[in-house]
Amino acid sequence: MRSNGSKMPSRRIELGLLLLVSGIGLLQAQERIRILVQSSPLAGSQFHALTTLRPQLQVGDRLDLVRERDNPHDPLAIRVEWQGHKLGYVPRKENRAVAEALDRGEVLEARISRLKADPNPWKRLEFEILMEL
């Protein structure tokens, strides 16, 4: 309350709040906020290009998620690609929510989170799926 008894807020406070909100908006525009949707092993890598491309792959590399609605084995199939090369799939047990999000047009990102030389193909590559807020 001002000294004259009015409840009108100070113009300085209004301007400060406006600058603060504008600054937050600029900060958010510069920094992308993403949440982790899931972390999964790569399914089927032994049948696709992972073995030959492995020396070129690095943790942090971007992966593309491609819906395969007409896949005869799984109508919720999501192919995982690196630079246009098919590496494998999102595991069938973990693909429903991601498939539904892609079908709704949501933008999801994927990236390699772990690479390991392992005789078990399910342990060779792990990836994360993220959603931008």
The first five atom37 places (N, CA, C, CB, O) and aatype in JSON, in Angstrom:
{
  "aatype": [12, 1, 15, 2, 7, 15, 11, 12, 14, 15, 1, 1, 9, 6, 10, 7, 10, 10, 10, 10, 19, 15, 7, 9, 7, 10, 10, 5, 0, 5, 6, 1, 9, 1, 9, 10, 19, 5, 15, 15, 14, 10, 0, 7, 15, 5, 13, 8, 0, 10, 16, 16, 10, 1, 14, 5, 10, 5, 19, 7, 3, 1, 10, 3, 10, 19, 1, 6, 1, 3, 2, 14, 8, 3, 14, 10, 0, 9, 1, 19, 6, 17, 5, 7, 8, 11, 10, 7, 18, 19, 14, 1, 11, 6, 2, 1, 0, 19, 0, 6, 0, 10, 3, 1, 7, 6, 19, 10, 6, 0, 1, 9, 15, 1, 10, 11, 0, 3, 14, 2, 14, 17, 11, 1, 10, 6, 13, 6, 9, 10, 12, 6, 10],
  "atom_mask": [
    [1, 1, 1, 1, 1],
    [1, 1, 1, 1, 1],
    [1, 1, 1, 1, 1],
    [1, 1, 1, 1, 1],
    [1, 1, 1, 0, 1],
    [1, 1, 1, 1, 1],
    [1, 1, 1, 1, 1],
    [1, 1, 1, 1, 1],
    [1, 1, 1, 1, 1],
    [1, 1, 1, 1, 1],
    [1, 1, 1, 1, 1],
    [1, 1, 1, 1, 1],
    [1, 1, 1, 1, 1],
    [1, 1, 1, 1, 1],
    [1, 1, 1, 1, 1],
    [1, 1, 1, 0, 1],
    [1, 1, 1, 1, 1],
    [1, 1, 1, 1, 1],
    [1, 1, 1, 1, 1],
    [1, 1, 1, 1, 1],
    [1, 1, 1, 1, 1],
    [1, 1, 1, 1, 1],
    [1, 1, 1, 0, 1],
    [1, 1, 1, 1, 1],
    [1, 1, 1, 0, 1],
    [1, 1, 1, 1, 1],
    [1, 1, 1, 1, 1],
    [1, 1, 1, 1, 1],
    [1, 1, 1, 1, 1],
    [1, 1, 1, 1, 1],
    [1, 1, 1, 1, 1],
    [1, 1, 1, 1, 1],
    [1, 1, 1, 1, 1],
    [1, 1, 1, 1, 1],
    [1, 1, 1, 1, 1],
    [1, 1, 1, 1, 1],
    [1, 1, 1, 1, 1],
    [1, 1, 1, 1, 1],
    [1, 1, 1, 1, 1],
    [1, 1, 1, 1, 1],
    [1, 1, 1, 1, 1],
    [1, 1, 1, 1, 1],
    [1, 1, 1, 1, 1],
    [1, 1, 1, 0, 1],
    [1, 1, 1, 1, 1],
    [1, 1, 1, 1, 1],
    [1, 1, 1, 1, 1],
    [1, 1, 1, 1, 1],
    [1, 1, 1, 1, 1],
    [1, 1, 1, 1, 1],
    [1, 1, 1, 1, 1],
    [1, 1, 1, 1, 1],
    [1, 1, 1, 1, 1],
    [1, 1, 1, 1, 1],
    [1, 1, 1, 1, 1],
    [1, 1, 1, 1, 1],
    [1, 1, 1, 1, 1],
    [1, 1, 1, 1, 1],
    [1, 1, 1, 1, 1],
    [1, 1, 1, 0, 1],
    [1, 1, 1, 1, 1],
    [1, 1, 1, 1, 1],
    [1, 1, 1, 1, 1],
    [1, 1, 1, 1, 1],
    [1, 1, 1, 1, 1],
    [1, 1, 1, 1, 1],
    [1, 1, 1, 1, 1],
    [1, 1, 1, 1, 1],
    [1, 1, 1, 1, 1],
    [1, 1, 1, 1, 1],
    [1, 1, 1, 1, 1],
    [1, 1, 1, 1, 1],
    [1, 1, 1, 1, 1],
    [1, 1, 1, 1, 1],
    [1, 1, 1, 1, 1],
    [1, 1, 1, 1, 1],
    [1, 1, 1, 1, 1],
    [1, 1, 1, 1, 1],
    [1, 1, 1, 1, 1],
    [1, 1, 1, 1, 1],
    [1, 1, 1, 1, 1],
    [1, 1, 1, 1, 1],
    [1, 1, 1, 1, 1],
    [1, 1, 1, 0, 1],
    [1, 1, 1, 1, 1],
    [1, 1, 1, 1, 1],
    [1, 1, 1, 1, 1],
    [1, 1, 1, 0, 1],
    [1, 1, 1, 1, 1],
    [1, 1, 1, 1, 1],
    [1, 1, 1, 1, 1],
    [1, 1, 1, 1, 1],
    [1, 1, 1, 1, 1],
    [1, 1, 1, 1, 1],
    [1, 1, 1, 1, 1],
    [1, 1, 1, 1, 1],
    [1, 1, 1, 1, 1],
    [1, 1, 1, 1, 1],
    [1, 1, 1, 1, 1],
    [1, 1, 1, 1, 1],
    [1, 1, 1, 1, 1],
    [1, 1, 1, 1, 1],
    [1, 1, 1, 1, 1],
    [1, 1, 1, 1, 1],
    [1, 1, 1, 0, 1],
    [1, 1, 1, 1, 1],
    [1, 1, 1, 1, 1],
    [1, 1, 1, 1, 1],
    [1, 1, 1, 1, 1],
    [1, 1, 1, 1, 1],
    [1, 1, 1, 1, 1],
    [1, 1, 1, 1, 1],
    [1, 1, 1, 1, 1],
    [1, 1, 1, 1, 1],
    [1, 1, 1, 1, 1],
    [1, 1, 1, 1, 1],
    [1, 1, 1, 1, 1],
    [1, 1, 1, 1, 1],
    [1, 1, 1, 1, 1],
    [1, 1, 1, 1, 1],
    [1, 1, 1, 1, 1],
    [1, 1, 1, 1, 1],
    [1, 1, 1, 1, 1],
    [1, 1, 1, 1, 1],
    [1, 1, 1, 1, 1],
    [1, 1, 1, 1, 1],
    [1, 1, 1, 1, 1],
    [1, 1, 1, 1, 1],
    [1, 1, 1, 1, 1],
    [1, 1, 1, 1, 1],
    [1, 1, 1, 1, 1],
    [1, 1, 1, 1, 1],
    [1, 1, 1, 1, 1]
  ],
  "atom_positions": [
    [[0.85, -1.16, 0.0], [0.0, 0.0, 0.0], [0.9, 1.23, 0.0], [-0.97, -0.01, 1.22], [1.9, 1.28, 0.71]],
    [[0.54, 2.21, -0.79], [1.32, 3.45, -0.86], [1.0, 4.31, 0.36], [1.02, 4.22, -2.17], [0.02, 4.07, 1.07]],
    [[1.83, 5.32, 0.59], [1.66, 6.16, 1.77], [0.35, 6.95, 1.75], [2.82, 7.12, 1.9], [-0.16, 7.33, 2.81]],
    [[-0.2, 7.2, 0.55], [-1.45, 7.96, 0.51], [-2.68, 7.04, 0.69], [-1.56, 8.71, -0.82], [-3.81, 7.51, 0.6]],
    [[-2.45, 5.73, 0.94], [-3.54, 4.81, 1.21], [-4.06, 4.09, -0.01], [0.0, 0.0, 0.0], [-4.91, 3.21, 0.14]],
    [[-3.59, 4.42, -1.24], [-4.08, 3.72, -2.43], [-3.43, 2.34, -2.53], [-3.8, 4.55, -3.72], [-2.34, 2.12, -2.01]],
    [[-4.11, 1.43, -3.21], [-3.61, 0.07, -3.39], [-2.93, -0.11, -4.74], [-4.74, -0.92, -3.24], [-2.57, -1.24, -5.09]],
    [[-2.74, 0.95, -5.49], [-2.14, 0.87, -6.8], [-0.66, 0.51, -6.67], [-2.31, 2.2, -7.56], [0.07, 1.18, -5.95]],
    [[-0.2, -0.57, -7.36], [1.21, -0.95, -7.25], [2.11, 0.07, -7.92], [1.44, -2.33, -7.86], [1.7, 0.79, -8.83]],
    [[3.3, 0.11, -7.47], [4.28, 1.02, -8.01], [4.59, 0.68, -9.46], [5.56, 0.99, -7.17], [4.65, -0.5, -9.83]],
    [[4.78, 1.7, -10.29], [5.15, 1.48, -11.7], [6.5, 0.78, -11.79], [5.2, 2.82, -12.46], [6.74, 0.02, -12.73]],
    [[7.38, 1.02, -10.83], [8.68, 0.36, -10.83], [8.53, -1.14, -10.68], [9.55, 0.92, -9.7], [9.21, -1.91, -11.36]],
    [[7.64, -1.57, -9.8], [7.42, -3.0, -9.59], [6.82, -3.62, -10.85], [6.48, -3.23, -8.37], [7.25, -4.69, -11.27]],
    [[5.85, -2.94, -11.46], [5.24, -3.46, -12.68], [6.3, -3.61, -13.77], [4.11, -2.53, -13.16], [6.35, -4.63, -14.45]],
    [[7.14, -2.6, -13.94], [8.19, -2.65, -14.95], [9.18, -3.77, -14.63], [8.91, -1.3, -15.05], [9.62, -4.49, -15.53]],
    [[9.54, -3.9, -13.38], [10.45, -4.97, -12.96], [9.88, -6.34, -13.25], [0.0, 0.0, 0.0], [10.59, -7.22, -13.76]],
    [[8.61, -6.54, -12.94], [7.96, -7.83, -13.22], [7.91, -8.1, -14.72], [6.54, -7.86, -12.64], [8.15, -9.22, -15.15]],
    [[7.61, -7.08, -15.49], [7.56, -7.23, -16.94], [8.93, -7.63, -17.48], [7.09, -5.92, -17.61], [9.03, -8.53, -18.32]],
    [[9.97, -6.97, -17.01], [11.33, -7.32, -17.45], [11.71, -8.73, -17.01], [12.34, -6.31, -16.89], [12.35, -9.46, -17.77]],
    [[11.31, -9.1, -15.81], [11.61, -10.44, -15.31], [10.93, -11.5, -16.17], [11.18, -10.59, -13.85], [11.56, -12.47, -16.58]],
    [[9.65, -11.33, -16.43], [8.91, -12.28, -17.26], [9.49, -12.32, -18.66], [7.41, -11.92, -17.3], [9.64, -13.4, -19.23]],
    [[9.81, -11.18, -19.23], [10.41, -11.14, -20.57], [11.76, -11.84, -20.56], [10.57, -9.68, -21.04], [12.08, -12.57, -21.5]],
    [[12.52, -11.62, -19.53], [13.83, -12.28, -19.42], [13.7, -13.78, -19.32], [0.0, 0.0, 0.0], [14.5, -14.51, -19.91]],
    [[12.72, -14.26, -18.58], [12.49, -15.7, -18.47], [12.1, -16.25, -19.83], [11.4, -16.02, -17.42], [12.57, -17.32, -20.22]],
    [[11.26, -15.54, -20.54], [10.87, -15.98, -21.88], [12.06, -16.07, -22.81], [0.0, 0.0, 0.0], [12.17, -17.03, -23.58]],
    [[12.96, -15.09, -22.75], [14.16, -15.14, -23.56], [15.06, -16.29, -23.16], [14.92, -13.84, -23.47], [15.64, -16.97, -24.01]],
    [[15.19, -16.51, -21.87], [16.01, -17.61, -21.37], [15.47, -18.94, -21.84], [16.09, -17.57, -19.84], [16.22, -19.81, -22.27]],
    [[14.15, -19.11, -21.77], [13.56, -20.35, -22.21], [13.72, -20.53, -23.71], [12.09, -20.4, -21.83], [13.86, -21.66, -24.18]],
    [[13.69, -19.45, -24.46], [13.87, -19.56, -25.89], [15.3, -20.0, -26.22], [13.56, -18.22, -26.58], [15.52, -20.7, -27.21]],
    [[16.25, -19.61, -25.4], [17.64, -19.97, -25.64], [17.95, -21.37, -25.12], [18.56, -18.95, -24.98], [18.73, -22.09, -25.75]],
    [[17.37, -21.77, -24.02], [17.61, -23.08, -23.42], [16.39, -23.94, -23.64], [17.94, -22.96, -21.91], [15.29, -23.61, -23.19]],
    [[16.59, -25.05, -24.33], [15.48, -25.97, -24.55], [15.28, -26.82, -23.31], [15.73, -26.85, -25.8], [16.24, -27.32, -22.73]],
    [[14.04, -26.98, -22.93], [13.72, -27.83, -21.79], [13.18, -29.14, -22.33], [12.68, -27.14, -20.83], [12.18, -29.16, -23.05]],
    [[13.85, -30.23, -21.99], [13.44, -31.54, -22.46], [13.28, -32.48, -21.27], [14.47, -32.11, -23.47], [13.99, -32.36, -20.27]],
    [[12.34, -33.41, -21.4], [12.16, -34.42, -20.36], [12.45, -35.79, -20.96], [10.73, -34.36, -19.75], [12.19, -36.04, -22.13]],
    [[12.98, -36.66, -20.14], [13.27, -38.02, -20.55], [11.98, -38.82, -20.57], [14.33, -38.68, -19.62], [11.3, -38.93, -19.54]],
    [[11.63, -39.37, -21.72], [10.44, -40.19, -21.86], [10.78, -41.63, -21.48], [9.87, -40.12, -23.3], [10.07, -42.26, -20.7]],
    [[11.87, -42.14, -22.04], [12.32, -43.49, -21.69], [13.75, -43.71, -22.15], [11.39, -44.55, -22.31], [14.28, -43.0, -23.01]],
    [[14.35, -44.71, -21.55], [15.68, -45.17, -21.92], [15.52, -46.65, -22.27], [16.74, -44.94, -20.76], [14.94, -47.41, -21.5]],
    [[16.03, -47.05, -23.44], [15.78, -48.41, -23.92], [17.02, -49.01, -24.57], [14.63, -48.42, -24.9], [17.88, -48.28, -25.06]],
    [[17.11, -50.33, -24.56], [18.12, -50.99, -25.39], [17.61, -51.0, -26.83], [18.43, -52.45, -24.88], [16.4, -50.89, -27.07]],
    [[18.51, -51.13, -27.78], [18.12, -51.21, -29.19], [17.75, -52.66, -29.51], [19.26, -50.71, -30.11], [18.55, -53.56, -29.28]],
    [[16.57, -52.87, -30.04], [16.12, -54.21, -30.41], [16.49, -54.51, -31.86], [14.6, -54.35, -30.2], [16.43, -53.63, -32.72]],
    [[16.87, -55.75, -32.12], [17.12, -56.2, -33.49], [18.39, -55.71, -34.13], [0.0, 0.0, 0.0], [18.54, -55.8, -35.34]],
    [[19.3, -55.18, -33.34], [20.51, -54.59, -33.93], [21.36, -55.61, -34.68], [21.36, -53.94, -32.84], [22.08, -55.25, -35.61]],
    [[21.28, -56.87, -34.3], [22.08, -57.9, -34.96], [21.63, -58.15, -36.4], [22.0, -59.21, -34.16], [22.36, -58.76, -37.18]],
    [[20.45, -57.67, -36.77], [19.92, -57.86, -38.12], [20.1, -56.64, -39.01], [18.47, -58.23, -38.05], [19.75, -56.68, -40.19]],
    [[20.63, -55.56, -38.46], [20.7, -54.32, -39.21], [22.12, -53.75, -39.18], [19.7, -53.29, -38.64], [23.07, -54.5, -38.98]],
    [[22.28, -52.46, -39.38], [23.58, -51.85, -39.66], [24.44, -51.54, -38.44], [23.37, -50.61, -40.41], [25.53, -50.99, -38.6]],
    [[24.0, -51.87, -37.24], [24.78, -51.48, -36.06], [26.2, -52.03, -36.09], [24.08, -51.96, -34.79], [27.15, -51.3, -35.8]],
    [[26.37, -53.27, -36.45], [27.7, -53.89, -36.43], [28.67, -53.15, -37.35], [27.61, -55.35, -36.84], [29.8, -52.88, -36.95]],
    [[28.24, -52.83, -38.56], [29.16, -52.17, -39.49], [29.36, -50.69, -39.17], [28.62, -52.3, -40.91], [30.43, -50.13, -39.44]],
    [[28.36, -50.05, -38.59], [28.46, -48.62, -38.3], [29.04, -48.32, -36.92], [27.11, -47.98, -38.41], [29.36, -47.17, -36.62]],
    [[29.17, -49.32, -36.09], [29.58, -49.13, -34.69], [30.81, -48.23, -34.53], [29.87, -50.47, -34.07], [30.8, -47.38, -33.64]],
    [[31.86, -48.37, -35.34], [33.03, -47.5, -35.16], [32.74, -46.01, -35.35], [34.12, -47.91, -36.12], [33.48, -45.16, -34.84]],
    [[31.69, -45.68, -36.08], [31.36, -44.28, -36.34], [30.41, -43.68, -35.3], [30.74, -44.15, -37.71], [30.31, -42.45, -35.19]],
    [[29.74, -44.5, -34.54], [28.74, -44.03, -33.58], [29.41, -43.5, -32.32], [27.76, -45.15, -33.23], [30.45, -44.0, -31.89]],
    [[28.77, -42.48, -31.72], [29.27, -41.91, -30.47], [28.11, -41.64, -29.53], [30.07, -40.62, -30.74], [26.99, -41.35, -29.97]],
    [[28.39, -41.74, -28.24], [27.38, -41.37, -27.25], [27.0, -39.91, -27.5], [27.92, -41.58, -25.79], [27.87, -39.06, -27.69]],
    [[25.72, -39.63, -27.49], [25.21, -38.29, -27.76], [24.72, -38.1, -29.18], [0.0, 0.0, 0.0], [24.03, -37.13, -29.46]],
    [[25.07, -39.02, -30.09], [24.61, -38.89, -31.47], [23.1, -38.92, -31.54], [25.2, -40.02, -32.34], [22.44, -39.65, -30.8]],
    [[22.55, -38.09, -32.42], [21.11, -38.03, -32.64], [20.64, -39.24, -33.42], [20.73, -36.74, -33.37], [21.31, -39.69, -34.36]],
    [[19.5, -39.77, -33.03], [18.87, -40.88, -33.73], [17.49, -40.43, -34.21], [18.76, -42.14, -32.81], [16.86, -39.58, -33.58]],
    [[17.04, -40.99, -35.3], [15.7, -40.69, -35.81], [14.76, -41.83, -35.48], [15.74, -40.43, -37.33], [15.12, -43.0, -35.6]],
    [[13.56, -41.48, -35.06], [12.52, -42.46, -34.76], [11.5, -42.41, -35.9], [11.83, -42.17, -33.35], [10.92, -41.36, -36.18]],
    [[11.29, -43.54, -36.54], [10.42, -43.6, -37.71], [9.32, -44.64, -37.46], [11.22, -43.95, -39.0], [9.6, -45.82, -37.25]],
    [[8.07, -44.17, -37.48], [6.94, -45.1, -37.28], [6.78, -46.01, -38.48], [5.62, -44.31, -37.03], [6.88, -45.56, -39.63]],
    [[6.54, -47.28, -38.22], [6.26, -48.27, -39.27], [4.88, -48.86, -39.0], [7.36, -49.4, -39.31], [4.77, -49.98, -38.5]],
    [[3.85, -48.11, -39.32], [2.47, -48.57, -39.06], [2.13, -49.84, -39.81], [1.47, -47.48, -39.44], [1.29, -50.62, -39.36]],
    [[2.77, -50.07, -40.94], [2.48, -51.25, -41.77], [3.42, -52.41, -41.49], [2.56, -50.88, -43.23], [3.45, -53.37, -42.26]],
    [[4.17, -52.35, -40.41], [5.09, -53.44, -40.07], [4.28, -54.7, -39.8], [5.98, -53.06, -38.83], [3.4, -54.69, -38.93]],
    [[4.55, -55.79, -40.51], [3.74, -57.01, -40.35], [3.94, -57.71, -38.99], [4.07, -57.98, -41.45], [3.1, -58.51, -38.58]],
    [[5.03, -57.42, -38.31], [5.32, -58.06, -37.03], [4.79, -57.28, -35.83], [6.81, -58.25, -36.88], [4.5, -57.85, -34.78]],
    [[4.67, -55.94, -36.0], [4.25, -55.1, -34.89], [3.66, -53.79, -35.43], [5.45, -54.81, -33.93], [4.4, -52.97, -35.97]],
    [[2.34, -53.59, -35.3], [1.73, -52.35, -35.82], [2.16, -51.09, -35.06], [0.23, -52.48, -35.76], [1.88, -49.98, -35.51]],
    [[2.82, -51.25, -33.93], [3.33, -50.1, -33.16], [4.84, -49.91, -33.36], [3.01, -50.28, -31.67], [5.47, -49.17, -32.61]],
    [[5.4, -50.57, -34.35], [6.86, -50.57, -34.55], [7.4, -49.16, -34.79], [7.22, -51.46, -35.73], [6.8, -48.33, -35.46]],
    [[8.58, -48.94, -34.2], [9.3, -47.68, -34.38], [10.74, -48.02, -34.76], [9.25, -46.77, -33.08], [11.49, -48.57, -33.95]],
    [[11.1, -47.7, -35.96], [12.45, -47.95, -36.46], [13.39, -46.88, -35.9], [12.49, -47.96, -38.01], [13.02, -45.71, -35.79]],
    [[14.61, -47.29, -35.56], [15.63, -46.37, -35.06], [16.71, -46.25, -36.12], [16.22, -46.86, -33.68], [17.31, -47.25, -36.53]],
    [[16.96, -45.02, -36.56], [17.95, -44.77, -37.61], [19.03, -43.81, -37.14], [17.27, -44.22, -38.87], [18.8, -42.96, -36.28]],
    [[20.2, -43.96, -37.72], [21.32, -43.04, -37.52], [21.76, -42.6, -38.91], [22.51, -43.71, -36.71], [22.21, -43.41, -39.71]],
    [[21.64, -41.32, -39.19], [22.04, -40.74, -40.48], [21.48, -41.54, -41.65], [23.57, -40.67, -40.58], [22.18, -41.79, -42.63]],
    [[20.21, -41.93, -41.55], [19.54, -42.65, -42.62], [19.77, -44.15, -42.66], [0.0, 0.0, 0.0], [19.23, -44.84, -43.52]],
    [[20.57, -44.66, -41.73], [20.85, -46.1, -41.67], [20.02, -46.75, -40.56], [22.37, -46.36, -41.43], [20.0, -46.28, -39.43]],
    [[19.34, -47.82, -40.91], [18.51, -48.54, -39.94], [19.42, -49.31, -38.97], [17.54, -49.51, -40.67], [20.2, -50.17, -39.37]],
    [[19.27, -48.97, -37.66], [20.06, -49.66, -36.64], [19.25, -50.76, -35.95], [20.55, -48.66, -35.61], [19.82, -51.77, -35.53]],
    [[17.94, -50.57, -35.83], [17.1, -51.53, -35.12], [15.77, -50.88, -34.79], [0.0, 0.0, 0.0], [15.27, -50.04, -35.54]],
    [[15.2, -51.29, -33.66], [13.86, -50.84, -33.27], [13.79, -50.5, -31.79], [12.83, -51.9, -33.61], [14.6, -50.96, -30.98]],
    [[12.79, -49.69, -31.45], [12.4, -49.53, -30.05], [11.81, -50.88, -29.65], [11.36, -48.31, -29.83], [10.98, -51.42, -30.38]],
    [[12.22, -51.45, -28.51], [11.69, -52.77, -28.12], [10.16, -52.79, -28.07], [12.26, -53.17, -26.75], [9.53, -51.83, -27.62]],
    [[9.59, -53.88, -28.53], [8.14, -54.02, -28.6], [7.48, -53.79, -27.24], [7.77, -55.4, -29.13], [6.4, -53.2, -27.17]],
    [[8.1, -54.26, -26.18], [7.53, -54.09, -24.83], [7.49, -52.64, -24.38], [8.32, -54.91, -23.83], [6.79, -52.3, -23.43]],
    [[8.25, -51.77, -25.06], [8.39, -50.38, -24.63], [7.94, -49.38, -25.68], [9.81, -50.11, -24.25], [8.24, -48.19, -25.55]],
    [[7.24, -49.82, -26.73], [7.0, -48.88, -27.83], [5.6, -48.25, -27.87], [7.23, -49.58, -29.1], [5.39, -47.32, -28.64]],
    [[4.66, -48.72, -27.07], [3.28, -48.23, -27.18], [3.17, -46.71, -26.94], [2.4, -48.97, -26.17], [2.63, -46.0, -27.79]],
    [[3.67, -46.23, -25.84], [3.54, -44.8, -25.52], [4.26, -43.92, -26.54], [4.08, -44.51, -24.12], [3.76, -42.86, -26.92]],
    [[5.41, -44.37, -26.99], [6.17, -43.61, -27.98], [5.44, -43.61, -29.32], [7.6, -44.19, -28.14], [5.35, -42.57, -29.97]],
    [[4.92, -44.76, -29.73], [4.17, -44.84, -30.99], [2.94, -43.93, -30.95], [3.73, -46.3, -31.28], [2.66, -43.22, -31.91]],
    [[2.23, -43.96, -29.84], [1.04, -43.11, -29.72], [1.4, -41.63, -29.75], [0.29, -43.44, -28.41], [0.69, -40.82, -30.35]],
    [[2.51, -41.27, -29.11], [2.96, -39.86, -29.14], [3.33, -39.44, -30.56], [4.17, -39.66, -28.19], [2.96, -38.36, -30.99]],
    [[4.05, -40.29, -31.27], [4.42, -39.97, -32.66], [3.17, -39.87, -33.53], [5.39, -41.04, -33.22], [3.07, -39.0, -34.4]],
    [[2.22, -40.77, -33.31], [0.97, -40.74, -34.09], [0.17, -39.46, -33.84], [0.11, -41.96, -33.75], [-0.55, -39.0, -34.72]],
    [[0.29, -38.89, -32.65], [-0.39, -37.62, -32.33], [0.36, -36.42, -32.89], [-0.55, -37.47, -30.8], [-0.12, -35.29, -32.81]],
    [[1.53, -36.66, -33.46], [2.31, -35.57, -34.03], [3.28, -34.92, -33.06], [0.0, 0.0, 0.0], [3.88, -33.89, -33.37]],
    [[3.45, -35.52, -31.89], [4.4, -34.96, -30.93], [5.82, -35.14, -31.45], [4.24, -35.61, -29.54], [6.13, -36.15, -32.08]],
    [[6.65, -34.17, -31.17], [8.05, -34.22, -31.61], [8.88, -34.86, -30.5], [8.58, -32.8, -31.97], [8.96, -34.33, -29.39]],
    [[9.5, -35.98, -30.82], [10.36, -36.67, -29.88], [11.77, -36.69, -30.45], [9.86, -38.12, -29.61], [11.97, -36.75, -31.66]],
    [[12.73, -36.63, -29.57], [14.14, -36.72, -29.95], [14.7, -38.0, -29.37], [14.95, -35.47, -29.48], [14.25, -38.47, -28.32]],
    [[15.69, -38.55, -30.04], [16.38, -39.72, -29.5], [17.88, -39.51, -29.67], [15.91, -41.03, -30.22], [18.34, -38.85, -30.61]],
    [[18.62, -40.07, -28.73], [20.08, -39.97, -28.81], [20.7, -41.2, -28.16], [20.59, -38.67, -28.14], [20.1, -41.83, -27.29]],
    [[21.89, -41.52, -28.59], [22.63, -42.66, -28.02], [23.08, -42.28, -26.62], [23.85, -43.06, -28.92], [23.71, -41.24, -26.43]],
    [[22.78, -43.12, -25.66], [23.2, -42.84, -24.28], [24.3, -43.79, -23.81], [22.01, -42.93, -23.35], [25.02, -43.49, -22.85]],
    [[24.43, -44.95, -24.48], [25.49, -45.88, -24.08], [25.83, -46.8, -25.24], [25.05, -46.71, -22.84], [24.95, -47.28, -25.95]],
    [[27.11, -47.02, -25.44], [27.61, -47.98, -26.42], [28.53, -48.94, -25.69], [28.36, -47.25, -27.6], [29.34, -48.54, -24.85]],
    [[28.4, -50.21, -26.0], [29.19, -51.21, -25.29], [29.5, -52.37, -26.23], [28.44, -51.71, -24.03], [28.63, -52.83, -26.96]],
    [[30.74, -52.82, -26.2], [31.11, -54.03, -26.95], [30.66, -55.21, -26.1], [32.67, -54.08, -27.27], [31.27, -55.51, -25.06]],
    [[29.61, -55.88, -26.53], [29.04, -56.96, -25.74], [28.54, -58.05, -26.69], [27.88, -56.45, -24.83], [27.98, -57.74, -27.74]],
    [[28.73, -59.31, -26.33], [28.23, -60.38, -27.2], [26.69, -60.41, -27.27], [28.75, -61.73, -26.72], [26.12, -60.92, -28.24]],
    [[26.03, -59.88, -26.25], [24.58, -59.82, -26.23], [24.14, -58.58, -27.01], [24.03, -59.8, -24.76], [24.41, -57.46, -26.58]],
    [[23.44, -58.76, -28.16], [23.06, -57.59, -28.96], [22.15, -56.61, -28.23], [22.38, -58.05, -30.21], [22.12, -55.43, -28.59]],
    [[21.42, -57.06, -27.22], [20.54, -56.17, -26.46], [21.32, -55.21, -25.55], [19.57, -56.99, -25.62], [20.75, -54.26, -25.03]],
    [[22.6, -55.46, -25.38], [23.41, -54.6, -24.5], [24.41, -53.72, -25.26], [24.16, -55.45, -23.52], [25.21, -53.02, -24.65]],
    [[24.35, -53.74, -26.57], [25.35, -53.02, -27.37], [25.07, -51.52, -27.48], [25.41, -53.61, -28.75], [26.01, -50.71, -27.52]],
    [[23.8, -51.14, -27.53], [23.46, -49.73, -27.68], [22.21, -49.46, -26.85], [23.23, -49.34, -29.17], [21.21, -50.17, -26.94]],
    [[22.31, -48.42, -26.04], [21.14, -47.94, -25.29], [20.88, -46.51, -25.76], [21.38, -48.01, -23.72], [21.82, -45.76, -26.03]],
    [[19.6, -46.15, -25.85], [19.26, -44.81, -26.31], [18.17, -44.22, -25.44], [18.82, -44.83, -27.77], [17.4, -44.93, -24.79]],
    [[18.12, -42.89, -25.45], [17.12, -42.15, -24.7], [16.16, -41.49, -25.68], [17.78, -41.1, -23.78], [16.55, -41.05, -26.76]],
    [[14.91, -41.43, -25.26], [13.9, -40.71, -26.02], [13.45, -39.54, -25.16], [12.68, -41.64, -26.4], [13.08, -39.7, -24.0]],
    [[13.5, -38.34, -25.75], [13.19, -37.1, -25.03], [12.08, -36.34, -25.71], [14.44, -36.22, -24.91], [11.87, -36.45, -26.92]],
    [[11.35, -35.56, -24.9], [10.29, -34.7, -25.42], [10.62, -33.28, -24.99], [8.87, -35.15, -24.89], [10.97, -33.03, -23.84]],
    [[10.49, -32.36, -25.92], [10.73, -30.95, -25.61], [9.45, -30.34, -25.06], [11.21, -30.18, -26.86], [8.36, -30.56, -25.58]],
    [[9.6, -29.56, -23.98], [8.45, -28.88, -23.4], [8.24, -27.53, -24.04], [8.63, -28.72, -21.9], [7.31, -26.81, -23.67]]
  ]
}
